[in-house]
Amino acid sequence: MDKTEDIVPLRPWGSGASPGRDESGSRGHKPPEQVAFDRKELQAILSLYGSKVAEGEWRDYAMEFGHETATFSVFRRSSEIPLYRIVKDPSLARKQGAYAVIAQGGLILKRGHDLAMVLRVLVKTPKLRPI
């Protein structure tokens, strides 16, 4: 063996990746390690959250950033399960839309490509009261 040859480390069985390629099989382009909301998305979500806190409907929130989805969960009380989950799933961006609002029981209330349009499902329309 010539000393100028590159030594390629052994890969575990079943990894399927070839030398010079990442796990997805493409050269140089790695999928993001973590999905997150960007500044514009967080601004829209926190604007809605702030108005609902001012109305006294929501009291707490949690954010979770995973490999496939980012989730903003809204709570009435911090000890309960979330009332709503606002989910960003980039794998569905070209299909049903990357954003979804999911209710407490798992029902998808709205799904779409535009976050502002999806969040409208959580905004109540003002009702006129009779005099």
N, CA, C and O atoms as a Tinker XYZ file with bonds, in Angstrom:
   524  protein
     1  N      0.844000   -1.168000    0.000000    73     2
     2  CA     0.000000    0.000000    0.000000    64     1     3
     3  C      0.882000    1.221000    0.000000    63     2     4     5
     4  O      1.812000    1.331000    0.799000    81     3
     5  N      0.589000    2.138000   -0.898000    73     3     6
     6  CA     1.342000    3.368000   -1.014000    64     5     7
     7  C      0.914000    4.339000    0.088000    63     6     8     9
     8  O     -0.271000    4.405000    0.417000    81     7
     9  N      1.837000    5.077000    0.653000    73     7    10
    10  CA     1.529000    5.989000    1.740000    64     9    11
    11  C      0.750000    7.214000    1.282000    63    10    12    13
    12  O      0.218000    7.941000    2.120000    81    11
    13  N      0.666000    7.464000   -0.019000    73    11    14
    14  CA    -0.069000    8.628000   -0.508000    64    13    15
    15  C     -1.554000    8.345000   -0.698000    63    14    16    17
    16  O     -2.321000    9.275000   -0.946000    81    15
    17  N     -1.984000    7.079000   -0.587000    73    15    18
    18  CA    -3.403000    6.743000   -0.735000    64    17    19
    19  C     -4.179000    7.168000    0.506000    63    18    20    21
    20  O     -3.670000    7.129000    1.626000    81    19
    21  N     -5.429000    7.577000    0.274000    73    19    22
    22  CA    -6.295000    7.943000    1.403000    64    21    23
    23  C     -6.793000    6.690000    2.084000    63    22    24    25
    24  O     -7.089000    5.687000    1.436000    81    23
    25  N     -6.878000    6.759000    3.378000    73    23    26
    26  CA    -7.416000    5.654000    4.152000    64    25    27
    27  C     -8.879000    5.980000    4.430000    63    26    28    29
    28  O     -9.187000    7.001000    5.045000    81    27
    29  N     -9.766000    5.120000    3.981000    73    27    30
    30  CA   -11.201000    5.316000    4.171000    64    29    31
    31  C    -11.618000    4.505000    5.379000    63    30    32    33
    32  O    -11.395000    3.295000    5.413000    81    31
    33  N    -12.230000    5.153000    6.388000    73    31    34
    34  CA   -12.648000    4.407000    7.576000    64    33    35
    35  C    -13.781000    3.452000    7.229000    63    34    36    37
    36  O    -14.598000    3.717000    6.347000    81    35
    37  N    -13.808000    2.337000    7.945000    73    35    38
    38  CA   -14.867000    1.359000    7.742000    64    37    39
    39  C    -16.165000    1.890000    8.322000    63    38    40    41
    40  O    -16.177000    2.541000    9.367000    81    39
    41  N    -17.250000    1.602000    7.631000    73    39    42
    42  CA   -18.569000    2.032000    8.095000    64    41    43
    43  C    -19.313000    0.807000    8.612000    63    42    44    45
    44  O    -19.075000   -0.306000    8.143000    81    43
    45  N    -20.204000    1.000000    9.566000    73    43    46
    46  CA   -20.962000   -0.140000   10.072000    64    45    47
    47  C    -21.856000   -0.723000    8.977000    63    46    48    49
    48  O    -22.252000   -0.020000    8.048000    81    47
    49  N    -22.163000   -1.993000    9.095000    73    47    50
    50  CA   -22.992000   -2.672000    8.114000    64    49    51
    51  C    -24.335000   -1.983000    8.022000    63    50    52    53
    52  O    -24.919000   -1.609000    9.039000    81    51
    53  N    -24.826000   -1.813000    6.807000    73    51    54
    54  CA   -26.154000   -1.259000    6.585000    64    53    55
    55  C    -26.212000    0.245000    6.583000    63    54    56    57
    56  O    -27.301000    0.810000    6.485000    81    55
    57  N    -25.077000    0.924000    6.688000    73    55    58
    58  CA   -25.148000    2.385000    6.687000    64    57    59
    59  C    -25.487000    2.910000    5.309000    63    58    60    61
    60  O    -26.142000    3.947000    5.205000    81    59
    61  N    -25.070000    2.239000    4.244000    73    59    62
    62  CA   -25.441000    2.605000    2.888000    64    61    63
    63  C    -24.752000    3.834000    2.356000    63    62    64    65
    64  O    -24.917000    4.156000    1.179000    81    63
    65  N    -24.003000    4.521000    3.152000    73    63    66
    66  CA   -23.351000    5.739000    2.691000    64    65    67
    67  C    -22.011000    5.386000    2.059000    63    66    68    69
    68  O    -21.288000    4.519000    2.552000    81    67
    69  N    -21.694000    6.053000    0.983000    73    67    70
    70  CA   -20.421000    5.818000    0.324000    64    69    71
    71  C    -19.438000    6.906000    0.723000    63    70    72    73
    72  O    -19.852000    7.964000    1.198000    81    71
    73  N    -18.123000    6.663000    0.538000    73    71    74
    74  CA   -17.149000    7.675000    0.924000    64    73    75
    75  C    -17.383000    8.972000    0.155000    63    74    76    77
    76  O    -17.649000    8.950000   -1.047000    81    75
    77  N    -17.283000   10.099000    0.853000    73    75    78
    78  CA   -17.449000   11.407000    0.237000    64    77    79
    79  C    -18.890000   11.880000    0.206000    63    78    80    81
    80  O    -19.165000   12.994000   -0.239000    81    79
    81  N    -19.792000   11.070000    0.662000    73    79    82
    82  CA   -21.204000   11.455000    0.675000    64    81    83
    83  C    -21.713000   11.425000    2.113000    63    82    84    85
    84  O    -21.212000   10.676000    2.951000    81    83
    85  N    -22.716000   12.254000    2.378000    73    83    86
    86  CA   -23.305000   12.239000    3.707000    64    85    87
    87  C    -24.382000   11.161000    3.775000    63    86    88    89
    88  O    -24.568000   10.413000    2.815000    81    87
    89  N    -25.094000   11.073000    4.899000    73    87    90
    90  CA   -26.067000   10.010000    5.122000    64    89    91
    91  C    -27.218000   10.048000    4.125000    63    90    92    93
    92  O    -27.805000    9.008000    3.827000    81    91
    93  N    -27.557000   11.242000    3.599000    73    91    94
    94  CA   -28.671000   11.320000    2.655000    64    93    95
    95  C    -28.257000   10.913000    1.249000    63    94    96    97
    96  O    -29.118000   10.749000    0.385000    81    95
    97  N    -26.967000   10.746000    0.996000    73    95    98
    98  CA   -26.497000   10.305000   -0.302000    64    97    99
    99  C    -26.088000   11.431000   -1.227000    63    98   100   101
   100  O    -25.610000   11.171000   -2.331000    81    99
   101  N    -26.260000   12.669000   -0.812000    73    99   102
   102  CA   -25.888000   13.786000   -1.679000    64   101   103
   103  C    -24.536000   14.339000   -1.252000    63   102   104   105
   104  O    -24.138000   14.219000   -0.093000    81   103
   105  N    -23.855000   14.930000   -2.183000    73   103   106
   106  CA   -22.528000   15.475000   -1.887000    64   105   107
   107  C    -22.643000   16.899000   -1.362000    63   106   108   109
   108  O    -23.215000   17.762000   -2.029000    81   107
   109  N    -22.115000   17.147000   -0.195000    73   107   110
   110  CA   -21.964000   18.483000    0.340000    64   109   111
   111  C    -23.226000   19.126000    0.904000    63   110   112   113
   112  O    -23.108000   20.082000    1.671000    81   111
   113  N    -24.409000   18.665000    0.573000    73   111   114
   114  CA   -25.631000   19.277000    1.079000    64   113   115
   115  C    -26.218000   18.396000    2.167000    63   114   116   117
   116  O    -26.739000   17.316000    1.889000    81   115
   117  N    -26.131000   18.864000    3.410000    73   115   118
   118  CA   -26.670000   18.100000    4.519000    64   117   119
   119  C    -28.032000   18.672000    4.900000    63   118   120   121
   120  O    -28.214000   19.889000    4.886000    81   119
   121  N    -28.982000   17.822000    5.237000    73   119   122
   122  CA   -30.257000   18.337000    5.731000    64   121   123
   123  C    -30.026000   19.020000    7.080000    63   122   124   125
   124  O    -29.075000   18.680000    7.784000    81   123
   125  N    -30.875000   19.970000    7.446000    73   123   126
   126  CA   -30.663000   20.641000    8.732000    64   125   127
   127  C    -30.770000   19.655000    9.876000    63   126   128   129
   128  O    -31.615000   18.759000    9.872000    81   127
   129  N    -29.902000   19.833000   10.851000    73   127   130
   130  CA   -29.907000   18.931000   11.997000    64   129   131
   131  C    -31.093000   19.200000   12.904000    63   130   132   133
   132  O    -31.526000   18.325000   13.654000    81   131
   133  N    -31.624000   20.437000   12.829000    73   131   134
   134  CA   -32.714000   20.814000   13.694000    64   133   135
   135  C    -33.633000   21.772000   12.953000    63   134   136   137
   136  O    -33.162000   22.725000   12.332000    81   135
   137  N    -34.919000   21.535000   13.008000    73   135   138
   138  CA   -35.903000   22.424000   12.400000    64   137   139
   139  C    -36.279000   23.462000   13.446000    63   138   140   141
   140  O    -36.523000   23.119000   14.603000    81   139
   141  N    -36.328000   24.727000   13.048000    73   139   142
   142  CA   -36.661000   25.805000   13.975000    64   141   143
   143  C    -37.508000   26.844000   13.257000    63   142   144   145
   144  O    -37.553000   26.890000   12.028000    81   143
   145  N    -38.180000   27.677000   14.044000    73   143   146
   146  CA   -38.911000   28.808000   13.506000    64   145   147
   147  C    -37.933000   29.944000   13.269000    63   146   148   149
   148  O    -37.044000   30.170000   14.090000    81   147
   149  N    -38.079000   30.669000   12.155000    73   147   150
   150  CA   -37.224000   31.826000   11.939000    64   149   151
   151  C    -37.835000   33.052000   12.638000    63   150   152   153
   152  O    -38.898000   32.957000   13.250000    81   151
   153  N    -37.169000   34.172000   12.543000    73   151   154
   154  CA   -37.585000   35.373000   13.266000    64   153   155
   155  C    -38.987000   35.840000   12.855000    63   154   156   157
   156  O    -39.794000   36.214000   13.706000    81   155
   157  N    -39.265000   35.815000   11.568000    73   155   158
   158  CA   -40.574000   36.270000   11.074000    64   157   159
   159  C    -41.700000   35.356000   11.570000    63   158   160   161
   160  O    -42.770000   35.832000   11.951000    81   159
   161  N    -41.456000   34.059000   11.563000    73   159   162
   162  CA   -42.449000   33.106000   12.043000    64   161   163
   163  C    -42.690000   33.275000   13.543000    63   162   164   165
   164  O    -43.835000   33.271000   13.995000    81   163
   165  N    -41.627000   33.422000   14.302000    73   163   166
   166  CA   -41.777000   33.617000   15.753000    64   165   167
   167  C    -42.488000   34.925000   16.067000    63   166   168   169
   168  O    -43.255000   34.998000   17.027000    81   167
   169  N    -42.241000   35.953000   15.269000    73   167   170
   170  CA   -42.910000   37.236000   15.482000    64   169   171
   171  C    -44.420000   37.077000   15.311000    63   170   172   173
   172  O    -45.192000   37.606000   16.111000    81   171
   173  N    -44.844000   36.356000   14.277000    73   171   174
   174  CA   -46.275000   36.132000   14.049000    64   173   175
   175  C    -46.887000   35.296000   15.178000    63   174   176   177
   176  O    -47.977000   35.602000   15.663000    81   175
   177  N    -46.191000   34.256000   15.585000    73   175   178
   178  CA   -46.711000   33.382000   16.640000    64   177   179
   179  C    -46.782000   34.127000   17.971000    63   178   180   181
   180  O    -47.795000   34.050000   18.667000    81   179
   181  N    -45.726000   34.843000   18.332000    73   179   182
   182  CA   -45.703000   35.534000   19.619000    64   181   183
   183  C    -46.649000   36.727000   19.653000    63   182   184   185
   184  O    -47.114000   37.110000   20.726000    81   183
   185  N    -46.939000   37.315000   18.506000    73   183   186
   186  CA   -47.932000   38.384000   18.446000    64   185   187
   187  C    -49.313000   37.840000   18.802000    63   186   188   189
   188  O    -50.033000   38.440000   19.600000    81   187
   189  N    -49.678000   36.715000   18.216000    73   187   190
   190  CA   -50.941000   36.067000   18.549000    64   189   191
   191  C    -50.945000   35.626000   20.010000    63   190   192   193
   192  O    -51.935000   35.815000   20.717000    81   191
   193  N    -49.842000   35.040000   20.458000    73   191   194
   194  CA   -49.734000   34.576000   21.838000    64   193   195
   195  C    -49.920000   35.738000   22.818000    63   194   196   197
   196  O    -50.620000   35.600000   23.821000    81   195
   197  N    -49.295000   36.873000   22.528000    73   195   198
   198  CA   -49.412000   38.037000   23.410000    64   197   199
   199  C    -50.834000   38.550000   23.525000    63   198   200   201
   200  O    -51.274000   38.934000   24.609000    81   199
   201  N    -51.557000   38.559000   22.411000    73   199   202
   202  CA   -52.942000   39.032000   22.464000    64   201   203
   203  C    -53.825000   38.057000   23.248000    63   202   204   205
   204  O    -54.726000   38.484000   23.969000    81   203
   205  N    -53.574000   36.764000   23.113000    73   203   206
   206  CA   -54.352000   35.772000   23.857000    64   205   207
   207  C    -54.025000   35.795000   25.351000    63   206   208   209
   208  O    -54.899000   35.533000   26.178000    81   207
   209  N    -52.782000   36.102000   25.701000    73   207   210
   210  CA   -52.412000   36.248000   27.112000    64   209   211
   211  C    -53.103000   37.471000   27.687000    63   210   212   213
   212  O    -53.588000   37.433000   28.818000    81   211
   213  N    -53.156000   38.563000   26.919000    73   211   214
   214  CA   -53.823000   39.774000   27.378000    64   213   215
   215  C    -55.319000   39.541000   27.602000    63   214   216   217
   216  O    -55.913000   40.148000   28.493000    81   215
   217  N    -55.928000   38.665000   26.801000    73   215   218
   218  CA   -57.337000   38.316000   26.983000    64   217   219
   219  C    -57.541000   37.338000   28.132000    63   218   220   221
   220  O    -58.674000   37.124000   28.561000    81   219
   221  N    -56.477000   36.746000   28.633000    73   219   222
   222  CA   -56.555000   35.807000   29.741000    64   221   223
   223  C    -56.836000   34.371000   29.332000    63   222   224   225
   224  O    -57.126000   33.536000   30.188000    81   223
   225  N    -56.755000   34.063000   28.032000    73   223   226
   226  CA   -57.043000   32.708000   27.570000    64   225   227
   227  C    -55.844000   31.783000   27.692000    63   226   228   229
   228  O    -55.995000   30.624000   28.079000    81   227
   229  N    -54.670000   32.271000   27.373000    73   227   230
   230  CA   -53.459000   31.463000   27.394000    64   229   231
   231  C    -52.531000   31.975000   28.479000    63   230   232   233
   232  O    -52.501000   33.169000   28.779000    81   231
   233  N    -51.768000   31.048000   29.070000    73   231   234
   234  CA   -50.880000   31.461000   30.153000    64   233   235
   235  C    -49.440000   31.008000   30.000000    63   234   236   237
   236  O    -48.543000   31.616000   30.584000    81   235
   237  N    -49.198000   29.969000   29.239000    73   235   238
   238  CA   -47.847000   29.443000   29.149000    64   237   239
   239  C    -47.628000   28.858000   27.756000    63   238   240   241
   240  O    -48.577000   28.544000   27.038000    81   239
   241  N    -46.357000   28.722000   27.396000    73   239   242
   242  CA   -46.021000   28.110000   26.109000    64   241   243
   243  C    -44.739000   27.310000   26.241000    63   242   244   245
   244  O    -43.983000   27.464000   27.200000    81   243
   245  N    -44.513000   26.458000   25.262000    73   243   246
   246  CA   -43.277000   25.670000   25.199000    64   245   247
   247  C    -42.889000   25.533000   23.736000    63   246   248   249
   248  O    -43.754000   25.459000   22.863000    81   247
   249  N    -41.591000   25.500000   23.470000    73   247   250
   250  CA   -41.088000   25.310000   22.120000    64   249   251
   251  C    -40.230000   24.058000   22.091000    63   250   252   253
   252  O    -39.446000   23.799000   23.004000    81   251
   253  N    -40.394000   23.291000   21.030000    73   251   254
   254  CA   -39.611000   22.070000   20.859000    64   253   255
   255  C    -39.071000   22.052000   19.430000    63   254   256   257
   256  O    -39.822000   22.200000   18.466000    81   255
   257  N    -37.773000   21.871000   19.313000    73   255   258
   258  CA   -37.129000   21.836000   18.008000    64   257   259
   259  C    -36.508000   20.463000   17.816000    63   258   260   261
   260  O    -35.584000   20.087000   18.536000    81   259
   261  N    -37.016000   19.716000   16.843000    73   259   262
   262  CA   -36.534000   18.363000   16.592000    64   261   263
   263  C    -35.878000   18.251000   15.233000    63   262   264   265
   264  O    -35.640000   19.253000   14.558000    81   263
   265  N    -35.588000   17.027000   14.842000    73   263   266
   266  CA   -34.948000   16.772000   13.554000    64   265   267
   267  C    -35.926000   16.920000   12.397000    63   266   268   269
   268  O    -35.517000   17.274000   11.291000    81   267
   269  N    -37.214000   16.656000   12.627000    73   267   270
   270  CA   -38.200000   16.700000   11.554000    64   269   271
   271  C    -39.192000   17.834000   11.698000    63   270   272   273
   272  O    -39.672000   18.346000   10.687000    81   271
   273  N    -39.524000   18.252000   12.923000    73   271   274
   274  CA   -40.521000   19.291000   13.131000    64   273   275
   275  C    -40.085000   20.264000   14.211000    63   274   276   277
   276  O    -39.254000   19.948000   15.063000    81   275
   277  N    -40.669000   21.461000   14.154000    73   275   278
   278  CA   -40.560000   22.442000   15.226000    64   277   279
   279  C    -41.977000   22.676000   15.740000    63   278   280   281
   280  O    -42.908000   22.813000   14.946000    81   279
   281  N    -42.146000   22.723000   17.055000    73   279   282
   282  CA   -43.472000   22.826000   17.641000    64   281   283
   283  C    -43.522000   23.944000   18.662000    63   282   284   285
   284  O    -42.639000   24.068000   19.511000    81   283
   285  N    -44.570000   24.761000   18.569000    73   283   286
   286  CA   -44.868000   25.796000   19.561000    64   285   287
   287  C    -46.172000   25.374000   20.221000    63   286   288   289
   288  O    -47.226000   25.395000   19.586000    81   287
   289  N    -46.107000   24.991000   21.493000    73   287   290
   290  CA   -47.282000   24.504000   22.216000    64   289   291
   291  C    -47.816000   25.594000   23.126000    63   290   292   293
   292  O    -47.050000   26.314000   23.767000    81   291
   293  N    -49.145000   25.712000   23.179000    73   291   294
   294  CA   -49.811000   26.736000   23.983000    64   293   295
   295  C    -50.600000   26.048000   25.087000    63   294   296   297
   296  O    -51.306000   25.070000   24.842000    81   295
   297  N    -50.476000   26.568000   26.306000    73   295   298
   298  CA   -51.134000   25.978000   27.471000    64   297   299
   299  C    -52.053000   26.980000   28.145000    63   298   300   301
   300  O    -51.777000   28.180000   28.158000    81   299
   301  N    -53.149000   26.482000   28.704000    73   299   302
   302  CA   -53.989000   27.326000   29.560000    64   301   303
   303  C    -53.350000   27.389000   30.945000    63   302   304   305
   304  O    -53.287000   28.452000   31.562000    81   303
   305  N    -52.880000   26.247000   31.422000    73   303   306
   306  CA   -52.101000   26.171000   32.662000    64   305   307
   307  C    -50.890000   25.308000   32.365000    63   306   308   309
   308  O    -50.963000   24.407000   31.529000    81   307
   309  N    -49.805000   25.562000   33.020000    73   307   310
   310  CA   -48.567000   24.844000   32.695000    64   309   311
   311  C    -48.616000   23.369000   33.076000    63   310   312   313
   312  O    -47.795000   22.585000   32.600000    81   311
   313  N    -49.558000   22.977000   33.922000    73   311   314
   314  CA   -49.625000   21.575000   34.345000    64   313   315
   315  C    -50.494000   20.726000   33.426000    63   314   316   317
   316  O    -50.613000   19.520000   33.640000    81   315
   317  N    -51.099000   21.324000   32.415000    73   315   318
   318  CA   -51.998000   20.599000   31.523000    64   317   319
   319  C    -51.299000   20.194000   30.237000    63   318   320   321
   320  O    -50.140000   20.531000   30.000000    81   319
   321  N    -52.045000   19.456000   29.408000    73   319   322
   322  CA   -51.563000   19.175000   28.059000    64   321   323
   323  C    -51.841000   20.412000   27.207000    63   322   324   325
   324  O    -52.721000   21.200000   27.553000    81   323
   325  N    -51.121000   20.603000   26.110000    73   323   326
   326  CA   -51.298000   21.834000   25.338000    64   325   327
   327  C    -52.691000   21.964000   24.716000    63   326   328   329
   328  O    -53.276000   20.985000   24.252000    81   327
   329  N    -53.209000   23.204000   24.718000    73   327   330
   330  CA   -54.471000   23.489000   24.043000    64   329   331
   331  C    -54.301000   23.367000   22.538000    63   330   332   333
   332  O    -55.101000   22.733000   21.850000    81   331
   333  N    -53.239000   23.990000   22.044000    73   331   334
   334  CA   -52.938000   23.986000   20.616000    64   333   335
   335  C    -51.447000   23.770000   20.418000    63   334   336   337
   336  O    -50.625000   24.131000   21.261000    81   335
   337  N    -51.123000   23.172000   19.279000    73   335   338
   338  CA   -49.726000   23.046000   18.873000    64   337   339
   339  C    -49.597000   23.636000   17.473000    63   338   340   341
   340  O    -50.342000   23.266000   16.565000    81   339
   341  N    -48.665000   24.541000   17.307000    73   339   342
   342  CA   -48.359000   25.115000   16.009000    64   341   343
   343  C    -47.108000   24.394000   15.534000    63   342   344   345
   344  O    -46.047000   24.513000   16.147000    81   343
   345  N    -47.227000   23.645000   14.441000    73   343   346
   346  CA   -46.167000   22.744000   13.995000    64   345   347
   347  C    -45.635000   23.188000   12.646000    63   346   348   349
   348  O    -46.397000   23.522000   11.738000    81   347
   349  N    -44.313000   23.188000   12.530000    73   347   350
   350  CA   -43.643000   23.439000   11.253000    64   349   351
   351  C    -42.965000   22.144000   10.837000    63   350   352   353
   352  O    -42.092000   21.634000   11.539000    81   351
   353  N    -43.377000   21.614000    9.681000    73   351   354
   354  CA   -42.821000   20.370000    9.155000    64   353   355
   355  C    -42.368000   20.615000    7.718000    63   354   356   357
   356  O    -43.185000   20.537000    6.800000    81   355
   357  N    -41.083000   20.912000    7.501000    73   355   358
   358  CA   -40.601000   21.225000    6.156000    64   357   359
   359  C    -40.776000   20.096000    5.144000    63   358   360   361
   360  O    -40.797000   20.362000    3.943000    81   359
   361  N    -40.902000   18.860000    5.584000    73   359   362
   362  CA   -41.071000   17.755000    4.636000    64   361   363
   363  C    -42.420000   17.825000    3.922000    63   362   364   365
   364  O    -42.585000   17.216000    2.865000    81   363
   365  N    -43.386000   18.554000    4.481000    73   363   366
   366  CA   -44.702000   18.702000    3.860000    64   365   367
   367  C    -44.852000   20.024000    3.116000    63   366   368   369
   368  O    -45.953000   20.359000    2.680000    81   367
   369  N    -43.771000   20.777000    2.964000    73   367   370
   370  CA   -43.847000   22.113000    2.373000    64   369   371
   371  C    -44.382000   22.101000    0.949000    63   370   372   373
   372  O    -45.112000   23.017000    0.568000    81   371
   373  N    -44.051000   21.114000    0.165000    73   371   374
   374  CA   -44.513000   21.063000   -1.227000    64   373   375
   375  C    -45.821000   20.309000   -1.385000    63   374   376   377
   376  O    -46.401000   20.294000   -2.471000    81   375
   377  N    -46.283000   19.695000   -0.338000    73   375   378
   378  CA   -47.511000   18.897000   -0.417000    64   377   379
   379  C    -48.675000   19.662000    0.200000    63   378   380   381
   380  O    -49.384000   20.386000   -0.498000    81   379
   381  N    -48.871000   19.504000    1.493000    73   379   382
   382  CA   -50.021000   20.088000    2.183000    64   381   383
   383  C    -49.707000   21.432000    2.802000    63   382   384   385
   384  O    -50.622000   22.163000    3.184000    81   383
   385  N    -48.457000   21.768000    2.907000    73   383   386
   386  CA   -48.044000   23.003000    3.573000    64   385   387
   387  C    -47.229000   22.667000    4.801000    63   386   388   389
   388  O    -47.486000   21.677000    5.486000    81   387
   389  N    -46.256000   23.494000    5.069000    73   387   390
   390  CA   -45.327000   23.218000    6.160000    64   389   391
   391  C    -45.906000   23.511000    7.535000    63   390   392   393
   392  O    -45.379000   23.020000    8.533000    81   391
   393  N    -46.981000   24.303000    7.617000    73   391   394
   394  CA   -47.498000   24.741000    8.912000    64   393   395
   395  C    -48.836000   24.071000    9.206000    63   394   396   397
   396  O    -49.638000   23.830000    8.303000    81   395
   397  N    -49.063000   23.775000   10.480000    73   395   398
   398  CA   -50.332000   23.190000   10.904000    64   397   399
   399  C    -50.644000   23.654000   12.322000    63   398   400   401
   400  O    -49.746000   23.849000   13.141000    81   399
   401  N    -51.938000   23.826000   12.592000    73   399   402
   402  CA   -52.420000   24.085000   13.950000    64   401   403
   403  C    -53.196000   22.848000   14.365000    63   402   404   405
   404  O    -54.165000   22.453000   13.716000    81   403
   405  N    -52.748000   22.240000   15.467000    73   403   406
   406  CA   -53.335000   20.988000   15.939000    64   405   407
   407  C    -53.985000   21.231000   17.294000    63   406   408   409
   408  O    -53.360000   21.797000   18.191000    81   407
   409  N    -55.235000   20.806000   17.447000    73   407   410
   410  CA   -55.985000   20.995000   18.691000    64   409   411
   411  C    -55.570000   19.966000   19.729000    63   410   412   413
   412  O    -54.743000   19.091000   19.474000    81   411
   413  N    -56.161000   20.097000   20.894000    73   411   414
   414  CA   -55.800000   19.283000   22.046000    64   413   415
   415  C    -55.956000   17.788000   21.792000    63   414   416   417
   416  O    -55.123000   17.008000   22.254000    81   415
   417  N    -56.985000   17.366000   21.081000    73   415   418
   418  CA   -57.223000   15.949000   20.843000    64   417   419
   419  C    -56.485000   15.383000   19.641000    63   418   420   421
   420  O    -56.627000   14.198000   19.339000    81   419
   421  N    -55.698000   16.205000   18.945000    73   419   422
   422  CA   -54.964000   15.737000   17.786000    64   421   423
   423  C    -55.602000   16.121000   16.459000    63   422   424   425
   424  O    -55.063000   15.799000   15.400000    81   423
   425  N    -56.740000   16.801000   16.501000    73   423   426
   426  CA   -57.430000   17.231000   15.296000    64   425   427
   427  C    -56.661000   18.372000   14.628000    63   426   428   429
   428  O    -56.331000   19.360000   15.283000    81   427
   429  N    -56.377000   18.242000   13.339000    73   427   430
   430  CA   -55.694000   19.307000   12.614000    64   429   431
   431  C    -56.735000   20.347000   12.229000    63   430   432   433
   432  O    -57.609000   20.082000   11.404000    81   431
   433  N    -56.640000   21.540000   12.830000    73   431   434
   434  CA   -57.610000   22.591000   12.568000    64   433   435
   435  C    -57.361000   23.274000   11.234000    63   434   436   437
   436  O    -58.305000   23.599000   10.514000    81   435
   437  N    -56.094000   23.492000   10.902000    73   435   438
   438  CA   -55.754000   24.183000    9.657000    64   437   439
   439  C    -54.339000   23.796000    9.278000    63   438   440   441
   440  O    -53.470000   23.636000   10.135000    81   439
   441  N    -54.121000   23.646000    7.970000    73   439   442
   442  CA   -52.798000   23.339000    7.447000    64   441   443
   443  C    -52.600000   24.197000    6.211000    63   442   444   445
   444  O    -53.544000   24.426000    5.455000    81   443
   445  N    -51.373000   24.675000    5.999000    73   443   446
   446  CA   -51.149000   25.487000    4.820000    64   445   447
   447  C    -49.703000   25.892000    4.632000    63   446   448   449
   448  O    -48.818000   25.515000    5.400000    81   447
   449  N    -49.492000   26.680000    3.576000    73   447   450
   450  CA   -48.158000   27.134000    3.210000    64   449   451
   451  C    -47.793000   28.463000    3.866000    63   450   452   453
   452  O    -46.611000   28.771000    4.021000    81   451
   453  N    -48.799000   29.255000    4.256000    73   451   454
   454  CA   -48.574000   30.581000    4.833000    64   453   455
   455  C    -48.938000   30.545000    6.315000    63   454   456   457
   456  O    -50.074000   30.229000    6.668000    81   455
   457  N    -47.979000   30.867000    7.179000    73   455   458
   458  CA   -48.199000   30.781000    8.620000    64   457   459
   459  C    -49.283000   31.742000    9.086000    63   458   460   461
   460  O    -50.093000   31.382000    9.940000    81   459
   461  N    -49.317000   32.957000    8.543000    73   459   462
   462  CA   -50.321000   33.935000    8.962000    64   461   463
   463  C    -51.737000   33.440000    8.668000    63   462   464   465
   464  O    -52.648000   33.639000    9.472000    81   463
   465  N    -51.916000   32.800000    7.526000    73   463   466
   466  CA   -53.234000   32.260000    7.173000    64   465   467
   467  C    -53.610000   31.089000    8.084000    63   466   468   469
   468  O    -54.775000   30.933000    8.452000    81   467
   469  N    -52.642000   30.285000    8.439000    73   467   470
   470  CA   -52.900000   29.134000    9.305000    64   469   471
   471  C    -53.250000   29.595000   10.715000    63   470   472   473
   472  O    -54.096000   28.987000   11.371000    81   471
   473  N    -52.608000   30.666000   11.191000    73   471   474
   474  CA   -52.857000   31.148000   12.545000    64   473   475
   475  C    -54.215000   31.818000   12.684000    63   474   476   477
   476  O    -54.702000   31.996000   13.800000    81   475
   477  N    -54.835000   32.193000   11.572000    73   475   478
   478  CA   -56.151000   32.848000   11.632000    64   477   479
   479  C    -57.216000   31.956000   12.249000    63   478   480   481
   480  O    -58.226000   32.455000   12.745000    81   479
   481  N    -57.010000   30.666000   12.227000    73   479   482
   482  CA   -57.982000   29.744000   12.813000    64   481   483
   483  C    -58.068000   29.944000   14.333000    63   482   484   485
   484  O    -59.076000   29.584000   14.941000    81   483
   485  N    -57.039000   30.505000   14.946000    73   483   486
   486  CA   -57.016000   30.713000   16.394000    64   485   487
   487  C    -57.548000   32.079000   16.811000    63   486   488   489
   488  O    -57.740000   32.333000   18.000000    81   487
   489  N    -57.785000   32.959000   15.842000    73   487   490
   490  CA   -58.283000   34.302000   16.141000    64   489   491
   491  C    -59.799000   34.273000   16.065000    63   490   492   493
   492  O    -60.371000   33.924000   15.032000    81   491
   493  N    -60.439000   34.634000   17.149000    73   491   494
   494  CA   -61.900000   34.664000   17.176000    64   493   495
   495  C    -62.392000   35.946000   16.519000    63   494   496   497
   496  O    -61.797000   37.011000   16.684000    81   495
   497  N    -63.486000   35.830000   15.774000    73   495   498
   498  CA   -64.083000   37.026000   15.197000    64   497   499
   499  C    -64.911000   37.728000   16.269000    63   498   500   501
   500  O    -65.598000   37.070000   17.050000    81   499
   501  N    -64.850000   39.054000   16.312000    73   499   502
   502  CA   -65.631000   39.766000   17.335000    64   501   503
   503  C    -67.127000   39.600000   17.072000    63   502   504   505
   504  O    -67.581000   39.668000   15.929000    81   503
   505  N    -67.875000   39.383000   18.137000    73   503   506
   506  CA   -69.319000   39.205000   18.034000    64   505   507
   507  C    -70.023000   40.428000   18.605000    63   506   508   509
   508  O    -69.643000   40.945000   19.655000    81   507
   509  N    -71.036000   40.873000   17.911000    73   507   510
   510  CA   -71.824000   42.011000   18.380000    64   509   511
   511  C    -72.902000   41.509000   19.332000    63   510   512   513
   512  O    -73.583000   40.517000   19.071000    81   511
   513  N    -73.031000   42.215000   20.425000    73   511   514
   514  CA   -74.060000   41.870000   21.378000    64   513   515
   515  C    -75.282000   42.762000   21.169000    63   514   516   517
   516  O    -75.138000   43.952000   20.889000    81   515
   517  N    -76.467000   42.205000   21.301000    73   515   518
   518  CA   -77.656000   43.053000   21.153000    64   517   519
   519  C    -77.759000   44.021000   22.335000    63   518   520   521
   520  O    -77.315000   43.728000   23.445000    81   519
   521  N    -78.335000   45.138000   22.070000    73   519   522
   522  CA   -78.441000   46.192000   23.104000    64   521   523
   523  C    -79.618000   45.933000   24.015000    63   522   524
   524  O    -79.866000   46.707000   24.939000    81   523
